[in-house]
């Protein structure tokens, strides 16, 4: 390992926000060795000095670090929603074009997928109705995006007829037709710290924020807040929503999909007595009825479902002030902390529950999620396995267990567990029973997770021996 690798990590994080955790540090070490080897004999200290002053060299290193995993029509339900629902709805409200940004666009497949779908809808009216932009920090990958020449790897899962319609084969490559290529404009931009001059109606930043830590993601949210129109929509990847719900932007659900939008500029203060817990309540009545605590719990759950976490915490605090060992309140407290990405607080609340009830599957699920988002993969696996053992019909635990297996490169267990998850999801779709559900106020949209399972299973079919 390069001795002063911490200096490189700090420099890259400060410049572009990339966070090298766990196995990612090995990627950085390999990239640094490659660049120093290509430059000739140069000490680590000298190369660090070069990086500090040379934008050209920094970009060359960055091209080795950015993970450009993308393909055409990835997560198609989001693209369908944007093109078939959101863009038409926005155009009903005004005459001007809807501006769309594919942020962290990599080699351009997402931006061009949008262009194909919208060209099919609007034809010659496209230019007056839609603008599509892509941005990325990697100049080398942007050159590839502008060229729009792709290998068959970019078309996995794509209808062959669509590929034949919009691309011309050139040897082993496929060239996108100019009628689509000319509809997308690409820019170099650091999405964490910079924003393009005009605001956008729709921003897609999918499968990018997973490489940032919490502080960087918060900074990213404030930057995106300035880039998004008042009635705009921001999409993260299907598996990224939980880690990006900081309360800076408002989370919204529509047609089974989640996206972020601008918060209300003027929120009316809540002044009614029914929503403002009294500070004297527990002093006046230290021993309260089960009915009273139940009422507070229900109000907290309502607040959680509406993402009003500060008010939810107030109701839960009232319950815990009167009964410090109230298990349901402790679980809800852990959920609120998880939604706010306060993972240590989540683990603390869950451990408190386990001290009271060593068989609490809710607490174990919370611990699994907290460990997962802190990248403690093996600990997450251990907790999810316990939940699966206790609640074999609870598909979210199976899904996240499969994800942890995949990230640990345990491909056979991952494949088996994705299949189990899909079976449970299909069974749930055909049944009104919900007997295996945990009392955990977290949203797990089944359609999104079904798609993710199908996608991962399709990926495994391309791997030999599985």
Secondary structure, 3 states (H helix, E strand, C coil): CCCCHHHHHHHHHHHHCCCCCCCHHHHHHHHHHHHHHHHCCCCHHHHHHHHHHCHHHHHHHHHHHCCCCCCCCCCHHHHHHHHHHHHHHHHHHCCCCEEEEEECCCCCHHHHHHHHHHHHHHHHHHHHHEEEEEEECCHHHHHHHHHCEEEHHHHCCCCHHHHHHHEEEECCEEEECHHHHCCEEEEECCCCCCCCCCCEEEEEECCCHHHCCHHHHHHHHHHHHHHEEEEEEEEECCCCCHHHCCCCCEEEEECCEEEEECCCCCCCCCCCHHHCCCCCHHHHCCCCCHHHHHHHHHHHHHHHHCCCHHHHHHHHHHHHHHCCCCHHHHHHHHHHHHHCCCHHHHHHHHHHHHHHCCCCHHHHHHHHHHHHHCCCHHHHHHHHHHHHHHCCCCHHHHHHHHHHHHHCCCHHHHHHHHHHHHHHHHHHHCCCCCCCCCCCCCCCCHHHHHHHHHHHHHHHCCCCCC
